[in-house]
Amino acid sequence: MVQDISREPSGPEGAPQAWIERFEQPLVACSSGSLSGLRFAIKDNIDVLGWPTTAACAEFAYRPRAHATVVQQLLDAGASLVGKTNLDQFACGLSGTRSPYGAVPNAFNADYVSGGSSSGSAYVVATGQVDFALGTDTAGSGRVPAGLNNIVGIKPSRGLLSTRGVLPAMRSVDCVSILARTVAMAARVLQVAQGADAHDPYARTLQLSHTPFGSRFRFGLPEPLEFFGDRAAQAAFSEAVQRLTALGGVAVAIDYRPLAQAAALLYESALVTERYAALRAFFDSHEGQVIEPVRSIIAKGRSFSAADLCAAQTQLRACAQQAGAMWASIDVLLVPTAPTHYRIAAMQADPVALNRNLGYYTNFVNLLDYAAIAVPSSIRADGLPFGITLIGPCGSDWPLAELGQRYHHASKLLQGALQWPLPAPQALTGISPAAPQAPPPDSAPRMKIAVVGAHLSGMPLNAQLGARGARLLQATSTAPNYRLYALRGSTPPKPGLRRVPEGGSAIALEVWEMPQAQVGSFLALIAPPLGLGQVELADGSWVTGFICEGHALEAAQDITAHGGWRAYLAACEPA
């Protein structure tokens, strides 16, 4: 339940940009029910009888004749509705800055974006003003703001929650999303809100899985990974891979290209015509009242023919066929919810490219008919939240929620932007009870590998280790017989390690342990002049590790005095 919000974090006074309409008296339909005593808000593209639906465009506003189906279900279960929240106009955006009602600030740092389009809903949840909120999610609009505000965002399987009474963005792939500070709270709402609706043309009766992933599961890691130069996000994701491994996960590298290709079709093909179709009558007569860049995105839908749309749908099916092969080798897919985090000023200066970057790991999910849950993972060194998303096939909503709850509680984070600890984990209604399972013994032979540079924890290539099921054994150093060099022209920057007969030093490194069956694919990723050889550790033992061909060191910078690659990079950072 909502607690005293006098402890709300510092920031804009009450963040008025988060609300479009805050009711003087909460709307209550029932005093009892499974959600009795809980307060919620809804994104203002969802209908409430008696209040206008604006979709963040006052000229478009209309007064609905009934509550949206999901709103009615929540009110009937005893929850009280306190208001309607701001959004990227017409739910077109992932930044929370595309609204004439103002940019919604991040709950942790008002200079940064909140993520969108369900920005207002995420903010009021993160700051404790409501217990949960509804958003919508077509391309990531319910997950990105969850990840950027340290809260949970459930993106259900398409058709599981009715979209009747929800203004369409792309009707065939729209979902109502649930935002809360804990998985258990979001799951309570999901249990009430799900259900078939004969009046929704896209509602479906789905066969949901009720079996948890268990104590041993395989999770996919995208290869290659992209963080758009954000080292803090990269380090946070490496930590996330290690945490999920500690929970019993076995990492499996998956080819991200089919997923990225599907994501690109959302805005760069005739699929965008569906956004125009949703608003055609209003847009054709009031185009000038739609803000940029929303106007240009919707207008682009006019330029395609029916034949173009058929071709785009065929391309999407081809991507789905290719991407679907990954489920034979994994149970769940792990991705960063957002690859980076931008300041509001930067987003407003470059609203299209930076918005596209925020959706790098979200845009494909609905197009390929997957379910997903975004959960908090860590607070970065700069004080901003970082979240991960667990993705599964259609119908895997409950197993995802169960694993998401395990992961969230393992993070030991506080709730949202508040100083409230997480409550104890709760049994989820949609999960079948199962006897505790002991992880099976890992009898596969493994090899120790020493890394000194770009494969260190938090470094750009560390995910190549996690993707092959490697685990960190220890941080140590070499014997005092080595010199370290910064190689020229390597991307990402890498060092070269050389053993010398005299004048050497101890160089910091990490020792990882990798299944031998994965070593071959790992070796294939190592480009000259680097390779694997034998490295002597501080205790006198020898392990396989990175070595460098001598010719590449002739023009390299000797950085031995720094004692290791991490210390060298820190010294290079601007003061």
RODO-2510 file (C-alpha; in nm, 4 decimals, decimal comma):
residues 575
     n   res          X          Y          Z
     1     m     0,0000     0,0000     0,0000
     2     v     0,0999     0,3628    -0,0447
     3     q     0,2939     0,4953     0,2494
     4     d     0,3623     0,8515     0,3650
     5     i     0,5191     1,0243     0,0623
     6     s     0,6797     1,2978     0,2693
     7     r     1,0020     1,1060     0,2121
     8     e     0,9755     1,1523    -0,1632
     9     p     1,3225     1,2237    -0,3084
    10     s     1,4292     1,5732    -0,3977
    11     g     1,3434     1,6915    -0,7465
    12     p     1,0858     1,9114    -0,9168
    13     e     0,8107     2,0145    -0,6741
    14     g     0,5814     1,7106    -0,6929
    15     a     0,6935     1,6672    -1,0542
    16     p     0,3749     1,8252    -1,1914
    17     q     0,4790     1,7142    -1,5398
    18     a     0,4040     1,3556    -1,4330
    19     w     0,0288     1,4212    -1,4051
    20     i    -0,2162     1,5383    -1,6682
    21     e    -0,5122     1,5067    -1,4313
    22     r    -0,4954     1,4273    -1,0617
    23     f    -0,8439     1,3731    -0,9215
    24     e    -0,9549     1,5664    -0,6141
    25     q    -1,1184     1,2468    -0,4897
    26     p    -1,0014     0,8991    -0,5921
    27     l    -1,2426     0,7041    -0,8105
    28     v    -1,3711     0,4037    -0,6150
    29     a    -1,6141     0,1383    -0,7381
    30     c    -1,5848    -0,1316    -0,4725
    31     s    -1,4702    -0,1327    -0,1103
    32     s    -1,3586    -0,4948    -0,1095
    33     g    -1,1660    -0,7217    -0,3404
    34     s    -0,8176    -0,8550    -0,3993
    35     l    -0,6810    -0,5040    -0,4660
    36     s    -0,8711    -0,3276    -0,1891
    37     g    -0,6789    -0,0394    -0,0327
    38     l    -0,4414     0,0024    -0,3284
    39     r    -0,4189     0,3267    -0,5255
    40     f    -0,3307     0,3419    -0,8939
    41     a    -0,2859     0,5815    -1,1843
    42     i    -0,3301     0,5290    -1,5567
    43     k    -0,1567     0,6676    -1,8620
    44     d    -0,3746     0,9245    -2,0380
    45     n    -0,4281     0,7160    -2,3491
    46     i    -0,6516     0,4827    -2,1435
    47     d    -1,0208     0,5657    -2,0983
    48     v    -1,1960     0,6577    -1,7737
    49     l    -1,5637     0,7436    -1,7760
    50     g    -1,6148     1,1087    -1,6883
    51     w    -1,2629     1,2262    -1,7722
    52     p    -1,1153     1,3252    -2,1087
    53     t    -0,8585     1,1067    -2,2793
    54     t    -0,5958     1,3425    -2,4223
    55     a    -0,3040     1,1199    -2,5306
    56     a    -0,1026     1,4362    -2,4472
    57     c    -0,2776     1,6351    -2,7207
    58     a    -0,5462     1,8712    -2,5892
    59     e    -0,6919     1,9284    -2,9381
    60     f    -0,7489     1,5534    -2,9748
    61     a    -0,9187     1,5028    -2,6349
    62     y    -1,2475     1,3105    -2,6212
    63     r    -1,4768     1,1968    -2,3394
    64     p    -1,5204     0,8182    -2,3363
    65     r    -1,8566     0,6546    -2,2753
    66     a    -1,7136     0,3806    -2,0536
    67     h    -1,4083     0,2764    -1,8601
    68     a    -1,1439     0,0799    -2,0452
    69     t    -1,1869    -0,2906    -1,9716
    70     v    -0,8711    -0,3102    -1,7608
    71     v    -0,9687    -0,0026    -1,5589
    72     q    -1,3104    -0,1524    -1,4838
    73     q    -1,1523    -0,4793    -1,3733
    74     l    -0,9150    -0,3025    -1,1324
    75     l    -1,1911    -0,0851    -0,9872
    76     d    -1,4112    -0,3932    -0,9433
    77     a    -1,1258    -0,5565    -0,7494
    78     g    -1,1252    -0,2707    -0,4970
    79     a    -0,8405    -0,0499    -0,6223
    80     s    -0,8952     0,3272    -0,6307
    81     l    -0,7939     0,5424    -0,9272
    82     v    -0,6231     0,8721    -0,8383
    83     g    -0,5465     1,0271    -1,1756
    84     k    -0,4147     1,0191    -1,5320
    85     t    -0,0476     1,0535    -1,6171
    86     n     0,1621     1,2268    -1,8800
    87     l     0,3078     1,0436    -2,1788
    88     d     0,4966     1,0905    -2,4998
    89     q     0,2253     1,2257    -2,7273
    90     f     0,0089     0,9515    -2,8813
    91     a     0,2373     0,6995    -2,7043
    92     c     0,4991     0,7658    -2,9722
    93     g     0,8396     0,7736    -2,8065
    94     l     1,0630     0,6191    -2,5435
    95     s     1,2032     0,9290    -2,3750
    96     g     0,9262     1,1031    -2,1783
    97     t     1,0177     1,4364    -2,3425
    98     r     0,7607     1,4418    -2,6273
    99     s     0,4678     1,6042    -2,4492
   100     p     0,3245     1,9569    -2,4589
   101     y     0,2547     1,9082    -2,0871
   102     g     0,6305     1,9044    -2,0244
   103     a     0,9125     1,6516    -2,0062
   104     v     0,8724     1,4084    -1,7175
   105     p     1,1977     1,4048    -1,5150
   106     n     1,3786     1,0973    -1,3977
   107     a     1,2898     1,0055    -1,0395
   108     f     1,6590     0,9922    -0,9397
   109     n     1,8022     1,2899    -1,1289
   110     a     1,5750     1,5519    -1,2840
   111     d     1,8344     1,6341    -1,5504
   112     y     1,7833     1,2905    -1,7070
   113     v     1,4967     1,1400    -1,9048
   114     s     1,2381     0,9259    -1,7333
   115     g     1,1918     0,7046    -2,0360
   116     g     0,8634     0,6833    -2,2210
   117     s     0,6072     0,6780    -2,3422
   118     s     0,4651     0,5696    -2,0022
   119     s     0,6835     0,8297    -1,8314
   120     g     0,4281     0,9787    -1,5919
   121     s     0,3090     0,6376    -1,4756
   122     a     0,6654     0,5309    -1,4014
   123     y     0,7447     0,8501    -1,2102
   124     v     0,4423     0,8366    -0,9796
   125     v     0,5153     0,4721    -0,8979
   126     a     0,8877     0,5293    -0,8368
   127     t     0,8185     0,8231    -0,6037
   128     g     0,5557     0,6409    -0,3982
   129     q     0,2522     0,8461    -0,5054
   130     v     0,0632     0,5298    -0,6056
   131     d     0,1014     0,1574    -0,5469
   132     f     0,0932     0,0710    -0,9158
   133     a     0,0101     0,2256    -1,2500
   134     l    -0,0979     0,1241    -1,5961
   135     g     0,1004     0,2192    -1,9024
   136     t     0,1016     0,0899    -2,2560
   137     d     0,3815    -0,0867    -2,4374
   138     t     0,4068    -0,1091    -2,8147
   139     a     0,7821    -0,0769    -2,8633
   140     g     0,9137    -0,0611    -2,5069
   141     s     0,7017     0,2161    -2,3582
   142     g     0,6310     0,0218    -2,0395
   143     r     0,9776    -0,1288    -2,0002
   144     v     1,2183     0,1600    -2,0697
   145     p     1,0663     0,3922    -1,8043
   146     a     1,0645     0,1034    -1,5574
   147     g     1,4338     0,0391    -1,6193
   148     l     1,5281     0,4070    -1,5918
   149     n     1,3336     0,4603    -1,2653
   150     n     1,4247     0,1458    -1,0652
   151     i     1,0802    -0,0154    -1,0822
   152     v     0,9179    -0,3251    -1,2345
   153     g     0,7431    -0,3229    -1,5708
   154     i     0,5411    -0,6230    -1,6903
   155     k     0,4879    -0,6315    -2,0682
   156     p     0,2354    -0,9156    -2,0982
   157     s     0,1852    -1,1454    -2,3923
   158     r    -0,0160    -0,9742    -2,6625
   159     g    -0,3882    -1,0187    -2,6104
   160     l    -0,3607    -1,1310    -2,2471
   161     l    -0,4933    -0,7944    -2,1255
   162     s    -0,7751    -0,6275    -2,3150
   163     t    -0,6912    -0,3099    -2,5059
   164     r    -1,0563    -0,2068    -2,5402
   165     g    -1,0726     0,1547    -2,4269
   166     v    -0,7030     0,2105    -2,4995
   167     l    -0,6197     0,4568    -2,7766
   168     p    -0,4272     0,2538    -3,0372
   169     a    -0,0666     0,3276    -3,1239
   170     m    -0,0194     0,0178    -3,3422
   171     r    -0,3311    -0,1802    -3,2617
   172     s    -0,2026    -0,5211    -3,3719
   173     v     0,0916    -0,5141    -3,1292
   174     d    -0,0258    -0,2826    -2,8471
   175     c    -0,0196    -0,4067    -2,4892
   176     v    -0,1344    -0,2599    -2,1592
   177     s     0,1664    -0,2666    -1,9248
   178     i     0,1823    -0,2795    -1,5452
   179     l     0,4266    -0,0681    -1,3433
   180     a     0,4972    -0,1326    -0,9755
   181     r     0,7841    -0,1204    -0,7277
   182     t     0,7872    -0,4972    -0,6751
   183     v     0,7184    -0,7979    -0,8936
   184     a     0,4669    -0,9308    -0,6412
   185     m     0,2562    -0,6146    -0,6677
   186     a     0,2694    -0,6159    -1,0484
   187     a     0,1739    -0,9849    -1,0498
   188     r    -0,1306    -0,9183    -0,8271
   189     v    -0,2498    -0,6647    -1,0831
   190     l    -0,1791    -0,9012    -1,3727
   191     q    -0,3894    -1,1713    -1,2081
   192     v    -0,6881    -0,9355    -1,1892
   193     a    -0,6448    -0,7595    -1,5243
   194     q    -0,5965    -1,0630    -1,7494
   195     g    -0,8849    -1,2256    -1,9269
   196     a    -1,0570    -1,2681    -2,2602
   197     d    -1,2606    -0,9778    -2,4005
   198     a    -1,4966    -1,0524    -2,6867
   199     h    -1,5118    -0,6798    -2,7671
   200     d    -1,1370    -0,6516    -2,8313
   201     p    -1,0483    -0,7762    -3,1819
   202     y    -0,6942    -0,8582    -3,0717
   203     a    -0,7723    -1,0310    -2,7402
   204     r    -0,6721    -1,3971    -2,7237
   205     t    -0,7266    -1,6955    -2,4992
   206     l    -0,3692    -1,7985    -2,4309
   207     q    -0,2232    -2,1177    -2,2905
   208     l    -0,0075    -1,9773    -2,0132
   209     s     0,2815    -2,1658    -1,8591
   210     h     0,2597    -2,2013    -1,4810
   211     t     0,5865    -2,3889    -1,4332
   212     p     0,8850    -2,1873    -1,3039
   213     f     1,2185    -2,2035    -1,4803
   214     g     1,3607    -2,3764    -1,1726
   215     s     1,7019    -2,3625    -1,0143
   216     r     1,8824    -2,4449    -1,3375
   217     f     1,7978    -2,2664    -1,6614
   218     r     1,9632    -2,1389    -1,9783
   219     f     1,9577    -1,7693    -2,0565
   220     g     2,0462    -1,6105    -2,3871
   221     l     2,2964    -1,3263    -2,4141
   222     p     2,2882    -1,1094    -2,7273
   223     e     2,6009    -1,1045    -2,9369
   224     p     2,7123    -0,8453    -3,0193
   225     l     2,6128    -0,6171    -2,7297
   226     e     2,5635    -0,2430    -2,7767
   227     f     2,5812     0,0306    -2,5096
   228     f     2,6479     0,3351    -2,7297
   229     g     2,9677     0,4127    -2,5413
   230     d     2,8094     0,4024    -2,1933
   231     r     3,0678     0,2272    -1,9756
   232     a     2,8531     0,2508    -1,6619
   233     a     2,5706     0,0615    -1,8340
   234     q     2,8164    -0,1926    -1,9708
   235     a     2,9614    -0,2575    -1,6255
   236     a     2,6129    -0,2851    -1,4756
   237     f     2,5105    -0,5435    -1,7341
   238     s     2,8220    -0,7519    -1,6683
   239     e     2,7211    -0,7538    -1,3023
   240     a     2,3699    -0,8598    -1,4040
   241     v     2,5039    -1,1571    -1,6017
   242     q     2,6983    -1,2713    -1,2973
   243     r     2,3921    -1,2356    -1,0713
   244     l     2,1691    -1,4377    -1,3034
   245     t     2,4418    -1,7025    -1,3255
   246     a     2,4546    -1,7177    -0,9461
   247     l     2,0780    -1,7835    -0,9473
   248     g     2,1373    -2,0986    -1,1523
   249     g     2,1463    -1,9594    -1,5030
   250     v     2,3773    -2,0896    -1,7716
   251     a     2,4609    -1,8253    -2,0301
   252     v     2,4276    -1,9094    -2,3997
   253     a     2,5407    -1,6685    -2,6716
   254     i     2,2674    -1,5906    -2,9258
   255     d     2,2894    -1,4085    -3,2582
   256     y     2,1179    -1,0736    -3,2029
   257     r     2,1007    -0,9794    -3,5709
   258     p     1,7525    -1,1245    -3,6480
   259     l     1,6130    -0,9433    -3,3432
   260     a     1,7777    -0,6157    -3,4438
   261     q     1,6466    -0,6540    -3,7982
   262     a     1,2931    -0,7057    -3,6679
   263     a     1,3274    -0,4014    -3,4430
   264     a     1,4373    -0,1844    -3,7365
   265     l     1,1180    -0,2677    -3,9258
   266     l     0,9060    -0,0934    -3,6616
   267     y     0,9858     0,2582    -3,7821
   268     e     1,1910     0,2022    -4,0977
   269     s     0,9382     0,0054    -4,3020
   270     a     0,5729     0,0177    -4,4023
   271     l     0,4799    -0,1172    -4,0566
   272     v     0,4717     0,2477    -3,9474
   273     t     0,1526     0,2879    -4,1517
   274     e    -0,0346     0,1348    -3,8595
   275     r     0,0534     0,4381    -3,6451
   276     y    -0,0944     0,6639    -3,9108
   277     a    -0,4024     0,4424    -3,9494
   278     a    -0,4752     0,4693    -3,5751
   279     l    -0,5048     0,8499    -3,5966
   280     r    -0,5844     0,9137    -3,9630
   281     a    -0,9097     1,1080    -3,9225
   282     f    -0,7675     1,3461    -3,6634
   283     f    -0,4206     1,3663    -3,8122
   284     d    -0,5319     1,4575    -4,1646
   285     s    -0,7310     1,7559    -4,0374
   286     h    -0,5130     1,8638    -3,7405
   287     e    -0,1586     1,7681    -3,8383
   288     g    -0,0228     2,1044    -3,7231
   289     q    -0,1400     2,0384    -3,3675
   290     v     0,0817     1,7312    -3,3336
   291     i     0,4263     1,8068    -3,1947
   292     e     0,7543     1,7097    -3,3545
   293     p     0,9000     1,4533    -3,3958
   294     v     0,5701     1,2681    -3,3392
   295     r     0,4178     1,4485    -3,6392
   296     s     0,6911     1,3361    -3,8783
   297     i     0,6803     0,9770    -3,7560
   298     i     0,3041     0,9486    -3,8055
   299     a     0,3121     1,1372    -4,1378
   300     k     0,5685     0,8893    -4,2688
   301     g     0,2918     0,6282    -4,2659
   302     r     0,1179     0,8033    -4,5552
   303     s     0,4036     0,7330    -4,7955
   304     f     0,3659     0,3539    -4,8143
   305     s     0,1395     0,1441    -5,0304
   306     a    -0,0549    -0,1681    -4,9373
   307     a     0,2042    -0,3674    -5,1314
   308     d     0,4788    -0,2105    -4,9194
   309     l     0,2979    -0,3206    -4,6048
   310     c     0,2672    -0,6771    -4,7341
   311     a     0,6399    -0,6825    -4,8083
   312     a     0,7228    -0,5508    -4,4610
   313     q     0,5026    -0,8140    -4,2966
   314     t     0,6814    -1,0843    -4,4962
   315     q     1,0176    -0,9459    -4,3837
   316     l     0,8965    -0,9562    -4,0264
   317     r     0,7909    -1,3196    -4,0602
   318     a     1,1356    -1,4050    -4,1965
   319     c     1,2976    -1,2385    -3,8946
   320     a     1,0618    -1,4286    -3,6637
   321     q     1,1606    -1,7593    -3,8222
   322     q     1,5296    -1,6857    -3,7793
   323     a     1,4967    -1,5504    -3,4261
   324     g     1,2674    -1,8333    -3,3156
   325     a     1,5497    -2,0848    -3,3520
   326     m     1,7117    -1,9463    -3,0357
   327     w     1,4389    -2,0942    -2,8123
   328     a     1,5732    -2,4424    -2,8828
   329     s     1,8885    -2,3573    -2,6860
   330     i     1,7609    -2,1110    -2,4229
   331     d     1,4729    -2,0803    -2,1764
   332     v     1,4799    -1,7030    -2,1384
   333     l     1,6551    -1,4099    -2,3039
   334     l     1,8425    -1,1509    -2,0935
   335     v     1,8934    -0,7964    -2,2259
   336     p     1,9615    -0,4535    -2,0769
   337     t     1,6269    -0,2748    -2,0522
   338     a     1,7965     0,0316    -2,2007
   339     p     2,1566     0,0410    -2,3259
   340     t     2,2241     0,3911    -2,1910
   341     h     2,0640     0,6888    -2,0152
   342     y     2,0431     1,0405    -2,1622
   343     r     2,0034     1,3901    -2,0231
   344     i     1,6796     1,5659    -2,1181
   345     a     1,8747     1,8421    -2,2955
   346     a     2,0619     1,5908    -2,5099
   347     m     1,7395     1,4083    -2,5988
   348     q     1,5681     1,7301    -2,7017
   349     a     1,8675     1,8255    -2,9166
   350     d     1,8670     1,4907    -3,1017
   351     p     1,5221     1,3418    -3,0377
   352     v     1,5092     1,0773    -3,3105
   353     a     1,8497     0,9062    -3,2953
   354     l     1,8734     0,9016    -2,9156
   355     n     1,5165     0,7789    -2,8783
   356     r     1,5973     0,4978    -3,1229
   357     n     1,8971     0,4026    -2,9084
   358     l     1,6789     0,3692    -2,5988
   359     g     1,4676     0,1114    -2,7836
   360     y     1,7593    -0,0984    -2,9038
   361     y     1,6616    -0,3938    -2,6810
   362     t     1,2833    -0,3421    -2,6725
   363     n     1,1450    -0,2724    -3,0211
   364     f     1,1411    -0,6334    -3,1419
   365     v     0,9523    -0,7924    -2,8511
   366     n     0,5901    -0,7267    -2,9467
   367     l     0,6598    -0,7649    -3,3173
   368     l     0,7851    -1,1190    -3,2521
   369     d     0,5032    -1,1995    -3,0045
   370     y     0,7154    -1,2414    -2,6911
   371     a     0,6396    -1,1677    -2,3257
   372     a     0,8770    -0,9631    -2,1073
   373     i     0,9362    -0,8251    -1,7605
   374     a     1,1699    -0,5366    -1,6778
   375     v     1,3203    -0,5522    -1,3274
   376     p     1,5666    -0,3296    -1,1415
   377     s     1,9254    -0,4526    -1,1336
   378     s     2,1581    -0,1943    -0,9769
   379     i     2,2315     0,1707    -0,9125
   380     r     2,5195     0,2811    -1,1327
   381     a     2,8251     0,4635    -1,0014
   382     d     2,6710     0,7904    -1,1259
   383     g     2,3571     0,7333    -0,9155
   384     l     2,1272     0,6403    -1,2052
   385     p     1,9245     0,3174    -1,2084
   386     f     2,0052     0,0291    -1,4399
   387     g     1,7555    -0,2443    -1,5196
   388     i     1,7427    -0,5714    -1,7081
   389     t     1,4618    -0,7333    -1,9030
   390     l     1,3798    -1,1031    -1,9107
   391     i     1,2071    -1,2100    -2,2339
   392     g     1,0278    -1,5341    -2,3095
   393     p     0,7945    -1,6836    -2,5703
   394     c     0,4270    -1,5900    -2,5763
   395     g     0,2542    -1,7354    -2,2677
   396     s     0,5634    -1,7369    -2,0436
   397     d     0,4372    -1,4422    -1,8351
   398     w     0,4254    -1,6225    -1,5014
   399     p     0,7639    -1,7998    -1,5212
   400     l     0,9158    -1,4637    -1,6195
   401     a     0,7545    -1,2988    -1,3162
   402     e     0,8824    -1,5713    -1,0831
   403     l     1,2387    -1,5448    -1,2128
   404     g     1,2111    -1,1657    -1,2149
   405     q     1,1155    -1,1669    -0,8470
   406     r     1,4116    -1,3908    -0,7612
   407     y     1,6453    -1,1611    -0,9521
   408     h     1,5037    -0,8375    -0,8060
   409     h     1,5390    -0,9591    -0,4492
   410     a     1,8931    -1,0819    -0,5160
   411     s     1,9812    -0,7225    -0,6104
   412     k     1,8980    -0,6014    -0,2554
   413     l     1,7869    -0,2667    -0,3962
   414     l     1,5443    -0,0269    -0,2325
   415     q     1,1988     0,0319    -0,3810
   416     g     1,1863     0,2853    -0,6618
   417     a     1,3357     0,6201    -0,5610
   418     l     1,2361     0,5699    -0,1974
   419     q     1,4178     0,4526     0,1129
   420     w     1,1921     0,1517     0,1593
   421     p     1,3510    -0,1954     0,1564
   422     l     1,1970    -0,4652    -0,0569
   423     p     0,9373    -0,6720     0,1306
   424     a     0,9792    -1,0472     0,1522
   425     p     0,9238    -1,2329    -0,1782
   426     q     0,5688    -1,3603    -0,2213
   427     a     0,4224    -1,6704    -0,3795
   428     l     0,2814    -1,5786    -0,7199
   429     t    -0,0715    -1,6958    -0,7952
   430     g     0,0139    -1,7944    -1,1502
   431     i     0,3018    -2,0253    -1,0550
   432     s     0,2424    -2,3901    -0,9698
   433     p     0,4037    -2,4993    -0,6423
   434     a     0,7097    -2,7124    -0,7054
   435     a     0,9403    -2,9050    -0,4809
   436     p     1,2732    -2,7308    -0,4254
   437     q     1,5326    -2,8456    -0,6733
   438     a     1,9006    -2,8841    -0,6039
   439     p     2,1144    -2,7691    -0,8931
   440     p     2,2594    -3,0670    -1,0765
   441     p     2,6327    -3,1159    -1,0402
   442     d     2,8300    -2,9366    -1,3082
   443     s     3,0507    -3,2157    -1,4311
   444     a     3,1472    -3,0566    -1,7624
   445     p     3,5258    -3,0008    -1,7847
   446     r     3,6264    -2,6363    -1,7496
   447     m     3,9381    -2,4333    -1,8295
   448     k     4,0853    -2,1432    -1,6346
   449     i     4,1518    -1,8318    -1,8442
   450     a     4,3362    -1,5211    -1,7241
   451     v     4,2267    -1,1845    -1,8654
   452     v     4,4117    -0,8549    -1,8288
   453     g     4,2256    -0,5999    -2,0455
   454     a     3,8986    -0,5590    -2,2347
   455     h     3,7594    -0,8864    -2,0924
   456     l     3,7870    -0,7751    -1,7278
   457     s     3,4630    -0,7351    -1,5286
   458     g     3,2768    -0,4288    -1,6506
   459     m     3,4936    -0,3910    -1,9595
   460     p     3,3616    -0,3890    -2,3188
   461     l     3,4285    -0,7560    -2,4022
   462     n     3,3448    -0,9110    -2,0651
   463     a     3,0068    -1,0272    -2,1950
   464     q     3,1880    -1,2690    -2,4297
   465     l     3,2868    -1,4624    -2,1175
   466     g     2,9390    -1,4532    -1,9645
   467     a     2,7839    -1,5659    -2,2919
   468     r     2,9905    -1,8837    -2,2706
   469     g     2,9016    -1,9704    -1,9134
   470     a     3,2323    -1,8499    -1,7686
   471     r     3,2448    -1,7541    -1,4014
   472     l     3,4889    -1,5337    -1,2162
   473     l     3,7184    -1,7267    -0,9814
   474     q     3,9497    -1,4584    -0,8463
   475     a     4,1102    -1,1199    -0,8996
   476     t     4,4860    -1,1522    -0,8622
   477     s     4,8021    -1,0580    -1,0528
   478     t     5,0747    -1,2091    -1,2630
   479     a     5,4114    -1,3077    -1,1280
   480     p     5,6483    -1,0040    -1,1247
   481     n     5,7892    -1,0933    -1,4654
   482     y     5,5619    -0,9041    -1,7061
   483     r     5,5207    -0,5704    -1,8799
   484     l     5,1924    -0,4250    -2,0060
   485     y     5,1436    -0,2130    -2,3191
   486     a     4,8522    -0,0113    -2,4628
   487     l     4,8116    -0,1325    -2,8208
   488     r     4,7587     0,1186    -3,0993
   489     g     4,4491     0,1133    -3,3184
   490     s     4,2596    -0,1600    -3,1334
   491     t     3,8786    -0,1363    -3,1006
   492     p     3,7789    -0,1470    -2,8240
   493     p     4,1121    -0,0399    -2,6709
   494     k     4,3152    -0,3382    -2,5551
   495     p     4,6484    -0,4023    -2,3818
   496     g     4,9257    -0,6448    -2,4711
   497     l     5,1005    -0,8543    -2,2054
   498     r     5,4658    -0,9617    -2,2446
   499     r     5,6816    -1,1812    -2,0234
   500     v     6,0334    -1,0370    -1,9791
   501     p     6,3537    -1,1870    -1,8328
   502     e     6,4154    -0,8826    -1,6133
   503     g     6,2637    -0,5433    -1,5324
   504     g     5,9142    -0,6871    -1,5040
   505     s     5,6310    -0,6176    -1,2641
   506     a     5,3124    -0,7789    -1,1339
   507     i     5,0112    -0,6954    -1,3541
   508     a     4,6536    -0,7073    -1,2225
   509     l     4,4282    -0,9679    -1,3849
   510     e     4,1213    -1,1832    -1,3309
   511     v     4,1000    -1,5615    -1,3558
   512     w     3,7812    -1,6961    -1,5084
   513     e     3,6674    -2,0548    -1,5546
   514     m     3,4995    -2,1484    -1,8834
   515     p     3,3450    -2,4771    -2,0049
   516     q     3,5988    -2,6373    -2,2356
   517     a     3,3268    -2,6875    -2,4965
   518     q     3,3027    -2,3074    -2,5270
   519     v     3,6735    -2,2315    -2,5532
   520     g     3,6853    -2,2854    -2,9290
   521     s     3,4185    -2,0274    -3,0032
   522     f     3,5876    -1,7875    -2,7601
   523     l     3,9234    -1,8310    -2,9303
   524     a     3,7604    -1,7538    -3,2654
   525     l     3,6736    -1,4061    -3,1373
   526     i     4,0323    -1,3146    -3,0502
   527     a     4,1889    -1,1041    -3,3225
   528     p     4,5649    -1,0723    -3,3864
   529     p     4,8001    -0,9682    -3,2434
   530     l     4,6423    -1,1254    -2,9345
   531     g     4,6122    -1,4943    -2,8656
   532     l     4,5953    -1,7477    -2,5850
   533     g     4,9091    -1,8822    -2,4217
   534     q     5,0377    -1,9561    -2,0705
   535     v     5,0598    -1,6880    -1,8015
   536     e     5,2287    -1,7266    -1,4617
   537     l     5,0263    -1,6056    -1,1643
   538     a     5,1474    -1,4446    -0,8419
   539     d     5,1280    -1,7794    -0,6577
   540     g     5,3566    -1,9459    -0,9128
   541     s     5,0817    -2,1423    -1,0890
   542     w     5,0278    -2,1218    -1,4650
   543     v     4,6968    -2,0745    -1,6478
   544     t     4,5848    -2,0089    -2,0024
   545     g     4,5752    -1,6353    -2,0660
   546     f     4,6095    -1,3568    -2,3166
   547     i     4,9505    -1,2951    -2,4680
   548     c     5,0581    -1,0624    -2,7483
   549     e     5,2792    -1,1004    -3,0555
   550     g     5,6044    -0,9106    -3,0086
   551     h     5,5871    -0,7027    -3,3288
   552     a     5,2699    -0,5263    -3,2068
   553     l     5,4481    -0,4019    -2,8943
   554     e     5,7199    -0,2114    -3,0772
   555     a     5,4918     0,0885    -3,1366
   556     a     5,2785     0,0392    -2,8255
   557     q     5,2857     0,2535    -2,5103
   558     d     5,4441     0,0889    -2,2063
   559     i     5,1913     0,1255    -1,9229
   560     t     5,3472    -0,1185    -1,6772
   561     a     5,3836     0,1520    -1,4120
   562     h     5,0051     0,1644    -1,3708
   563     g     4,9985    -0,1980    -1,2532
   564     g     4,7039    -0,2984    -1,4710
   565     w     4,4655    -0,2025    -1,7490
   566     r     4,1871    -0,0742    -1,5240
   567     a     4,4239     0,1618    -1,3398
   568     y     4,5619     0,2871    -1,6723
   569     l     4,2136     0,3684    -1,8059
   570     a     4,1266     0,5487    -1,4819
   571     a     4,4398     0,7622    -1,5181
   572     c     4,3341     0,8541    -1,8717
   573     e     3,9930     0,9812    -1,7623
   574     p     3,9643     1,3624    -1,7635
   575     a     3,9920     1,5160    -1,4176
***
